[in-house]
């Protein structure tokens, strides 16, 4: 039971926000692409596959992140007790866990078409090198956005076996969403990160975070509006778009206190709800 608890802690399975933020772009891409006049069982099956893959790959990613960051984690108050940083789990065992999770994820992946399989495998080096970015650039959140929202493209291609500008536009908006929420997340550790020499957009924009977040979220809103126009969604889509827009501006930005780590964490976690709102809104646009 002790090893099981350490595995759960290592993979953050008690913190579903991570894999849900990975899952929502997949669900968005699948939903804008899917023809709902067809059998819905296929749609539900792909949703299940993307959720399973998100859980598995996020868990593996957490392990790789903890291995590469172990010397930094034990200097940060919030992360010093993580299994690898504290020495409770060895690096060899952690690597075994990560490889096992990736192997299971591959069994999920082979249920998709060949194009999705190739692109998903090609994205793995980028996903696992994200933890290194904060050593070299103030924009690791941008790199995270590029990798974390890649599932939007895969979702589109899973049922529509050709490239299109529609998911690419949506992908750009999702990247700015990640830029915003991960900047908020980074404010939790900003003091420790500055001391040990790590970089982030949280540090870069610490003197004027509101303007940066406002730019990120306005771009996301504009992209969502453009998506509705390009896909000829009915008026209900645009009416209900007020709800996620209000959440972005009135809750995430207006309520933000970068000096309160608990406040930052609460606002960061609310992005799971935002992902659901956008998902529901796309369904309204498709089915209305």
C-alpha atoms as a printed R data frame, in Angstrom:
    type eleno elety resid chain resno       x      y       z
1   ATOM     1    CA   UNK     A     1   0.000  0.000   0.000
2   ATOM     2    CA   UNK     A     2   2.903  2.346   0.699
3   ATOM     3    CA   UNK     A     3   4.290  1.773  -2.819
4   ATOM     4    CA   UNK     A     4   0.832  2.266  -4.306
5   ATOM     5    CA   UNK     A     5   0.419  5.558  -2.460
6   ATOM     6    CA   UNK     A     6   3.845  6.688  -3.649
7   ATOM     7    CA   UNK     A     7   2.915  5.777  -7.244
8   ATOM     8    CA   UNK     A     8  -0.338  7.748  -6.969
9   ATOM     9    CA   UNK     A     9   1.553 10.699  -5.519
10  ATOM    10    CA   UNK     A    10   4.238 10.453  -8.198
11  ATOM    11    CA   UNK     A    11   1.694 10.449 -11.034
12  ATOM    12    CA   UNK     A    12  -0.587 13.086  -9.410
13  ATOM    13    CA   UNK     A    13  -3.638 10.872  -9.880
14  ATOM    14    CA   UNK     A    14  -5.277 12.620  -6.933
15  ATOM    15    CA   UNK     A    15  -4.969 15.881  -8.883
16  ATOM    16    CA   UNK     A    16  -7.067 15.329 -12.016
17  ATOM    17    CA   UNK     A    17  -6.760 18.949 -13.143
18  ATOM    18    CA   UNK     A    18  -3.547 18.053 -15.009
19  ATOM    19    CA   UNK     A    19  -4.937 15.299 -17.195
20  ATOM    20    CA   UNK     A    20  -8.242 17.135 -17.710
21  ATOM    21    CA   UNK     A    21  -6.383 20.160 -19.099
22  ATOM    22    CA   UNK     A    22  -4.706 17.721 -21.478
23  ATOM    23    CA   UNK     A    23  -8.017 16.044 -22.329
24  ATOM    24    CA   UNK     A    24 -10.199 19.084 -23.097
25  ATOM    25    CA   UNK     A    25  -8.342 20.155 -26.272
26  ATOM    26    CA   UNK     A    26  -8.629 16.545 -27.530
27  ATOM    27    CA   UNK     A    27 -12.372 16.624 -26.866
28  ATOM    28    CA   UNK     A    28 -12.703 20.016 -28.565
29  ATOM    29    CA   UNK     A    29 -10.857 18.860 -31.693
30  ATOM    30    CA   UNK     A    30 -12.870 15.646 -31.896
31  ATOM    31    CA   UNK     A    31 -16.173 17.470 -31.421
32  ATOM    32    CA   UNK     A    32 -15.637 20.164 -34.073
33  ATOM    33    CA   UNK     A    33 -14.637 17.424 -36.525
34  ATOM    34    CA   UNK     A    34 -17.239 14.771 -35.776
35  ATOM    35    CA   UNK     A    35 -20.340 14.307 -37.933
36  ATOM    36    CA   UNK     A    36 -23.089 13.798 -35.367
37  ATOM    37    CA   UNK     A    37 -25.424 12.294 -37.947
38  ATOM    38    CA   UNK     A    38 -23.238  9.175 -37.711
39  ATOM    39    CA   UNK     A    39 -23.247  6.548 -34.968
40  ATOM    40    CA   UNK     A    40 -22.478  8.231 -31.640
41  ATOM    41    CA   UNK     A    41 -20.794  5.102 -30.282
42  ATOM    42    CA   UNK     A    42 -17.684  5.968 -32.287
43  ATOM    43    CA   UNK     A    43 -17.656  9.474 -30.796
44  ATOM    44    CA   UNK     A    44 -17.951  8.140 -27.236
45  ATOM    45    CA   UNK     A    45 -15.272  5.543 -27.933
46  ATOM    46    CA   UNK     A    46 -12.808  8.190 -29.121
47  ATOM    47    CA   UNK     A    47 -13.613 10.386 -26.120
48  ATOM    48    CA   UNK     A    48 -12.788  7.428 -23.877
49  ATOM    49    CA   UNK     A    49  -9.531  6.792 -25.729
50  ATOM    50    CA   UNK     A    50  -8.467 10.433 -25.455
51  ATOM    51    CA   UNK     A    51  -9.306 10.533 -21.752
52  ATOM    52    CA   UNK     A    52  -7.363  7.318 -21.154
53  ATOM    53    CA   UNK     A    53  -4.409  8.578 -23.155
54  ATOM    54    CA   UNK     A    54  -4.457 11.910 -21.308
55  ATOM    55    CA   UNK     A    55  -4.344 10.186 -17.923
56  ATOM    56    CA   UNK     A    56  -1.537  7.858 -18.965
57  ATOM    57    CA   UNK     A    57   0.643 10.435 -20.706
58  ATOM    58    CA   UNK     A    58   0.148 13.101 -18.074
59  ATOM    59    CA   UNK     A    59   1.146 10.558 -15.430
60  ATOM    60    CA   UNK     A    60   4.273  9.613 -17.392
61  ATOM    61    CA   UNK     A    61   5.017 13.292 -17.959
62  ATOM    62    CA   UNK     A    62   4.807 14.022 -14.236
63  ATOM    63    CA   UNK     A    63   7.376 11.310 -13.572
64  ATOM    64    CA   UNK     A    64   9.797 12.626 -16.195
65  ATOM    65    CA   UNK     A    65   9.241 16.145 -14.862
66  ATOM    66    CA   UNK     A    66  10.077 15.024 -11.321
67  ATOM    67    CA   UNK     A    67  13.204 13.186 -12.473
68  ATOM    68    CA   UNK     A    68  14.599 16.190 -14.363
69  ATOM    69    CA   UNK     A    69  13.551 18.685 -11.665
70  ATOM    70    CA   UNK     A    70  14.517 16.666  -8.599
71  ATOM    71    CA   UNK     A    71  17.405 18.980  -7.639
72  ATOM    72    CA   UNK     A    72  15.157 22.031  -7.963
73  ATOM    73    CA   UNK     A    73  12.098 20.464  -6.330
74  ATOM    74    CA   UNK     A    74  13.861 19.875  -3.015
75  ATOM    75    CA   UNK     A    75  14.580 23.622  -2.839
76  ATOM    76    CA   UNK     A    76  10.950 24.668  -3.350
77  ATOM    77    CA   UNK     A    77   8.576 24.544  -0.398
78  ATOM    78    CA   UNK     A    78   5.615 23.244  -2.422
79  ATOM    79    CA   UNK     A    79   7.553 20.417  -4.108
80  ATOM    80    CA   UNK     A    80  10.270 19.359  -1.663
81  ATOM    81    CA   UNK     A    81   8.296 16.329  -0.438
82  ATOM    82    CA   UNK     A    82   7.626 14.843  -3.886
83  ATOM    83    CA   UNK     A    83   8.612 11.139  -3.988
84  ATOM    84    CA   UNK     A    84  11.719 11.522  -6.139
85  ATOM    85    CA   UNK     A    85  12.946 14.811  -4.651
86  ATOM    86    CA   UNK     A    86  12.592 13.378  -1.145
87  ATOM    87    CA   UNK     A    87  14.288 10.089  -2.080
88  ATOM    88    CA   UNK     A    88  11.232  7.905  -1.415
89  ATOM    89    CA   UNK     A    89  11.230  6.627  -5.018
90  ATOM    90    CA   UNK     A    90  14.441  5.834  -6.908
91  ATOM    91    CA   UNK     A    91  15.109  7.167 -10.387
92  ATOM    92    CA   UNK     A    92  15.309  3.633 -11.825
93  ATOM    93    CA   UNK     A    93  11.914  2.702 -10.410
94  ATOM    94    CA   UNK     A    94  10.438  5.978 -11.615
95  ATOM    95    CA   UNK     A    95  11.765  5.331 -15.132
96  ATOM    96    CA   UNK     A    96  10.233  1.853 -15.045
97  ATOM    97    CA   UNK     A    97   6.875  3.377 -14.121
98  ATOM    98    CA   UNK     A    98   7.143  5.966 -16.907
99  ATOM    99    CA   UNK     A    99   8.033  3.373 -19.553
100 ATOM   100    CA   UNK     A   100   5.176  1.129 -18.421
101 ATOM   101    CA   UNK     A   101   2.688  3.995 -18.658
102 ATOM   102    CA   UNK     A   102   3.963  4.889 -22.137
103 ATOM   103    CA   UNK     A   103   3.603  1.252 -23.242
104 ATOM   104    CA   UNK     A   104  -0.018  1.171 -22.070
105 ATOM   105    CA   UNK     A   105  -0.628  4.533 -23.762
106 ATOM   106    CA   UNK     A   106   0.691  3.054 -27.009
107 ATOM   107    CA   UNK     A   107  -1.937  0.307 -26.779
108 ATOM   108    CA   UNK     A   108  -4.533  3.079 -26.580
109 ATOM   109    CA   UNK     A   109  -2.944  4.984 -29.465
110 ATOM   110    CA   UNK     A   110  -3.039  2.104 -31.961
111 ATOM   111    CA   UNK     A   111  -6.844  2.324 -31.977
112 ATOM   112    CA   UNK     A   112  -6.532  5.513 -34.063
113 ATOM   113    CA   UNK     A   113  -5.676  5.939 -37.734
114 ATOM   114    CA   UNK     A   114  -2.067  5.862 -38.957
115 ATOM   115    CA   UNK     A   115  -1.737  9.641 -39.283
116 ATOM   116    CA   UNK     A   116  -2.747 10.206 -35.655
117 ATOM   117    CA   UNK     A   117  -0.373  7.456 -34.507
118 ATOM   118    CA   UNK     A   118   2.587  8.983 -36.374
119 ATOM   119    CA   UNK     A   119   1.890 12.538 -35.187
120 ATOM   120    CA   UNK     A   120   1.304 11.457 -31.592
121 ATOM   121    CA   UNK     A   121   4.584  9.531 -31.443
122 ATOM   122    CA   UNK     A   122   6.371 12.465 -33.073
123 ATOM   123    CA   UNK     A   123   5.134 14.806 -30.329
124 ATOM   124    CA   UNK     A   124   6.516 12.757 -27.430
125 ATOM   125    CA   UNK     A   125  10.044 14.274 -27.402
126 ATOM   126    CA   UNK     A   126   8.493 17.743 -27.091
127 ATOM   127    CA   UNK     A   127   6.205 16.626 -24.271
128 ATOM   128    CA   UNK     A   128   9.068 15.191 -22.234
129 ATOM   129    CA   UNK     A   129  11.509 18.076 -22.783
130 ATOM   130    CA   UNK     A   130   9.141 20.723 -21.428
131 ATOM   131    CA   UNK     A   131  10.660 20.626 -17.898
132 ATOM   132    CA   UNK     A   132  14.017 21.731 -19.350
133 ATOM   133    CA   UNK     A   133  12.632 24.902 -20.913
134 ATOM   134    CA   UNK     A   134  12.387 26.871 -17.663
135 ATOM   135    CA   UNK     A   135  16.162 26.651 -17.345
136 ATOM   136    CA   UNK     A   136  16.733 28.563 -20.599
137 ATOM   137    CA   UNK     A   137  13.758 30.811 -21.377
138 ATOM   138    CA   UNK     A   138  11.120 32.948 -19.723
139 ATOM   139    CA   UNK     A   139   8.575 31.288 -22.049
140 ATOM   140    CA   UNK     A   140   8.292 27.653 -20.890
141 ATOM   141    CA   UNK     A   141   4.528 28.183 -20.737
142 ATOM   142    CA   UNK     A   142   4.514 28.775 -24.495
143 ATOM   143    CA   UNK     A   143   6.313 25.471 -25.018
144 ATOM   144    CA   UNK     A   144   3.774 23.826 -22.701
145 ATOM   145    CA   UNK     A   145   0.930 25.337 -24.715
146 ATOM   146    CA   UNK     A   146   2.348 23.939 -27.958
147 ATOM   147    CA   UNK     A   147   2.572 20.420 -26.506
148 ATOM   148    CA   UNK     A   148  -0.419 20.352 -24.138
149 ATOM   149    CA   UNK     A   149  -2.904 21.410 -26.825
150 ATOM   150    CA   UNK     A   150  -1.524 19.159 -29.546
151 ATOM   151    CA   UNK     A   151  -4.422 16.822 -28.831
152 ATOM   152    CA   UNK     A   152  -6.736 19.331 -30.502
153 ATOM   153    CA   UNK     A   153  -5.073 18.554 -33.833
154 ATOM   154    CA   UNK     A   154  -5.147 14.823 -33.075
155 ATOM   155    CA   UNK     A   155  -8.829 15.025 -32.146
156 ATOM   156    CA   UNK     A   156  -9.642 16.615 -35.491
157 ATOM   157    CA   UNK     A   157  -7.563 14.093 -37.455
158 ATOM   158    CA   UNK     A   158  -8.986 11.086 -35.611
159 ATOM   159    CA   UNK     A   159 -12.201 11.320 -37.644
160 ATOM   160    CA   UNK     A   160 -11.201 13.713 -40.414
161 ATOM   161    CA   UNK     A   161  -8.087 12.274 -42.021
162 ATOM   162    CA   UNK     A   162  -6.863 15.518 -43.563
163 ATOM   163    CA   UNK     A   163  -5.326 18.786 -42.363
164 ATOM   164    CA   UNK     A   164  -7.476 21.896 -42.187
165 ATOM   165    CA   UNK     A   165  -7.026 25.504 -41.082
166 ATOM   166    CA   UNK     A   166  -9.949 25.253 -38.617
167 ATOM   167    CA   UNK     A   167  -8.192 23.173 -35.936
168 ATOM   168    CA   UNK     A   168  -5.005 25.194 -36.480
169 ATOM   169    CA   UNK     A   169  -6.821 28.430 -35.630
170 ATOM   170    CA   UNK     A   170  -8.394 26.770 -32.586
171 ATOM   171    CA   UNK     A   171  -4.979 25.385 -31.629
172 ATOM   172    CA   UNK     A   172  -3.534 28.907 -31.520
173 ATOM   173    CA   UNK     A   173  -6.338 30.048 -29.220
174 ATOM   174    CA   UNK     A   174  -5.776 27.061 -26.946
175 ATOM   175    CA   UNK     A   175  -2.065 27.895 -26.722
176 ATOM   176    CA   UNK     A   176  -2.931 31.345 -25.375
177 ATOM   177    CA   UNK     A   177  -5.324 29.701 -22.909
178 ATOM   178    CA   UNK     A   178  -2.431 27.612 -21.593
179 ATOM   179    CA   UNK     A   179  -0.164 30.667 -21.510
180 ATOM   180    CA   UNK     A   180  -2.708 32.302 -19.233
181 ATOM   181    CA   UNK     A   181  -3.550 29.504 -16.823
182 ATOM   182    CA   UNK     A   182   0.015 28.233 -16.434
183 ATOM   183    CA   UNK     A   183   1.250 31.753 -15.739
184 ATOM   184    CA   UNK     A   184  -1.298 31.908 -12.925
185 ATOM   185    CA   UNK     A   185  -0.097 28.494 -11.701
186 ATOM   186    CA   UNK     A   186   3.514 29.690 -11.732
187 ATOM   187    CA   UNK     A   187   2.797 32.533  -9.303
188 ATOM   188    CA   UNK     A   188   2.652 29.925  -6.530
189 ATOM   189    CA   UNK     A   189   6.409 29.326  -6.701
190 ATOM   190    CA   UNK     A   190   7.651 32.651  -7.998
191 ATOM   191    CA   UNK     A   191   9.789 33.505  -4.942
192 ATOM   192    CA   UNK     A   192  11.506 30.113  -4.830
193 ATOM   193    CA   UNK     A   193  11.953 30.027  -8.615
194 ATOM   194    CA   UNK     A   194  13.707 33.394  -8.617
195 ATOM   195    CA   UNK     A   195  16.060 32.283  -5.854
196 ATOM   196    CA   UNK     A   196  17.117 29.073  -7.644
197 ATOM   197    CA   UNK     A   197  17.315 30.720 -11.076
198 ATOM   198    CA   UNK     A   198  14.339 29.222 -12.933
199 ATOM   199    CA   UNK     A   199  12.424 31.244 -15.504
200 ATOM   200    CA   UNK     A   200   8.736 31.576 -16.407
201 ATOM   201    CA   UNK     A   201   6.172 34.010 -17.774
202 ATOM   202    CA   UNK     A   202   5.055 34.402 -14.153
203 ATOM   203    CA   UNK     A   203   8.425 35.985 -13.377
204 ATOM   204    CA   UNK     A   204   8.655 37.888 -16.654
205 ATOM   205    CA   UNK     A   205   5.265 39.570 -16.197
206 ATOM   206    CA   UNK     A   206   5.142 39.729 -12.398
207 ATOM   207    CA   UNK     A   207   4.976 43.539 -12.434
208 ATOM   208    CA   UNK     A   208   2.024 43.686 -14.807
209 ATOM   209    CA   UNK     A   209   0.333 40.258 -14.960
210 ATOM   210    CA   UNK     A   210  -3.177 41.551 -15.642
211 ATOM   211    CA   UNK     A   211  -2.367 43.043 -19.046
212 ATOM   212    CA   UNK     A   212  -0.564 39.873 -20.143
213 ATOM   213    CA   UNK     A   213  -3.419 37.616 -19.014
214 ATOM   214    CA   UNK     A   214  -5.957 39.944 -20.618
215 ATOM   215    CA   UNK     A   215  -4.171 39.681 -23.975
216 ATOM   216    CA   UNK     A   216  -4.018 35.867 -23.724
217 ATOM   217    CA   UNK     A   217  -7.686 35.463 -22.827
218 ATOM   218    CA   UNK     A   218  -9.007 38.020 -25.313
219 ATOM   219    CA   UNK     A   219  -7.191 36.135 -28.077
220 ATOM   220    CA   UNK     A   220  -8.865 32.903 -26.899
221 ATOM   221    CA   UNK     A   221 -12.290 34.579 -26.937
222 ATOM   222    CA   UNK     A   222 -11.687 35.995 -30.420
223 ATOM   223    CA   UNK     A   223 -10.656 32.537 -31.654
224 ATOM   224    CA   UNK     A   224 -13.801 30.967 -30.160
225 ATOM   225    CA   UNK     A   225 -15.953 33.608 -31.863
226 ATOM   226    CA   UNK     A   226 -14.117 33.047 -35.146
227 ATOM   227    CA   UNK     A   227 -14.633 29.295 -34.813
228 ATOM   228    CA   UNK     A   228 -18.385 29.825 -34.526
229 ATOM   229    CA   UNK     A   229 -18.425 32.021 -37.633
230 ATOM   230    CA   UNK     A   230 -16.239 29.692 -39.722
231 ATOM   231    CA   UNK     A   231 -18.311 26.630 -38.793
232 ATOM   232    CA   UNK     A   232 -21.645 28.445 -39.190
233 ATOM   233    CA   UNK     A   233 -22.744 27.755 -35.632
234 ATOM   234    CA   UNK     A   234 -26.199 29.043 -34.733
235 ATOM   235    CA   UNK     A   235 -26.807 32.095 -32.549
236 ATOM   236    CA   UNK     A   236 -27.096 30.026 -29.365
237 ATOM   237    CA   UNK     A   237 -23.365 29.298 -29.551
238 ATOM   238    CA   UNK     A   238 -22.546 33.004 -29.435
239 ATOM   239    CA   UNK     A   239 -25.035 33.656 -26.631
240 ATOM   240    CA   UNK     A   240 -23.597 30.891 -24.454
241 ATOM   241    CA   UNK     A   241 -20.066 32.062 -25.278
242 ATOM   242    CA   UNK     A   242 -20.719 34.854 -22.766
243 ATOM   243    CA   UNK     A   243 -20.342 32.328 -19.922
244 ATOM   244    CA   UNK     A   244 -16.735 31.166 -20.556
245 ATOM   245    CA   UNK     A   245 -15.791 34.726 -21.508
246 ATOM   246    CA   UNK     A   246 -17.108 36.030 -18.196
247 ATOM   247    CA   UNK     A   247 -15.253 33.274 -16.358
248 ATOM   248    CA   UNK     A   248 -12.000 34.292 -18.024
249 ATOM   249    CA   UNK     A   249 -12.293 38.019 -17.431
250 ATOM   250    CA   UNK     A   250 -14.352 38.398 -14.263
251 ATOM   251    CA   UNK     A   251 -13.104 35.396 -12.288
252 ATOM   252    CA   UNK     A   252  -9.640 34.458 -13.485
253 ATOM   253    CA   UNK     A   253  -8.358 37.998 -13.967
254 ATOM   254    CA   UNK     A   254 -10.445 40.152 -11.649
255 ATOM   255    CA   UNK     A   255 -10.162 37.788  -8.663
256 ATOM   256    CA   UNK     A   256  -6.457 37.019  -9.120
257 ATOM   257    CA   UNK     A   257  -4.086 37.815  -6.264
258 ATOM   258    CA   UNK     A   258  -0.570 36.820  -7.302
259 ATOM   259    CA   UNK     A   259   0.672 37.169  -3.717
260 ATOM   260    CA   UNK     A   260  -1.694 34.466  -2.469
261 ATOM   261    CA   UNK     A   261  -0.633 30.946  -3.604
262 ATOM   262    CA   UNK     A   262  -3.993 29.424  -2.595
263 ATOM   263    CA   UNK     A   263  -5.837 32.005  -4.651
264 ATOM   264    CA   UNK     A   264  -3.605 31.248  -7.667
265 ATOM   265    CA   UNK     A   265  -4.181 27.508  -7.283
266 ATOM   266    CA   UNK     A   266  -7.956 27.954  -7.006
267 ATOM   267    CA   UNK     A   267  -8.096 30.069 -10.157
268 ATOM   268    CA   UNK     A   268  -5.792 27.683 -12.005
269 ATOM   269    CA   UNK     A   269  -7.993 24.695 -11.106
270 ATOM   270    CA   UNK     A   270 -11.090 26.529 -12.350
271 ATOM   271    CA   UNK     A   271  -9.777 26.035 -15.886
272 ATOM   272    CA   UNK     A   272 -11.111 22.492 -15.761
273 ATOM   273    CA   UNK     A   273 -14.589 24.027 -15.468
274 ATOM   274    CA   UNK     A   274 -13.728 26.427 -18.282
275 ATOM   275    CA   UNK     A   275 -12.674 23.520 -20.505
276 ATOM   276    CA   UNK     A   276 -16.035 21.886 -19.838
277 ATOM   277    CA   UNK     A   277 -17.894 25.129 -20.639
278 ATOM   278    CA   UNK     A   278 -16.126 25.431 -23.992
279 ATOM   279    CA   UNK     A   279 -16.824 21.762 -24.728
280 ATOM   280    CA   UNK     A   280 -20.540 22.223 -24.000
281 ATOM   281    CA   UNK     A   281 -20.577 25.378 -26.088
282 ATOM   282    CA   UNK     A   282 -19.098 23.528 -29.075
283 ATOM   283    CA   UNK     A   283 -21.737 20.827 -28.696
284 ATOM   284    CA   UNK     A   284 -24.425 23.531 -28.686
285 ATOM   285    CA   UNK     A   285 -22.948 24.959 -31.869
286 ATOM   286    CA   UNK     A   286 -22.750 21.572 -33.568
287 ATOM   287    CA   UNK     A   287 -26.115 20.204 -32.507
288 ATOM   288    CA   UNK     A   288 -28.288 23.328 -32.487
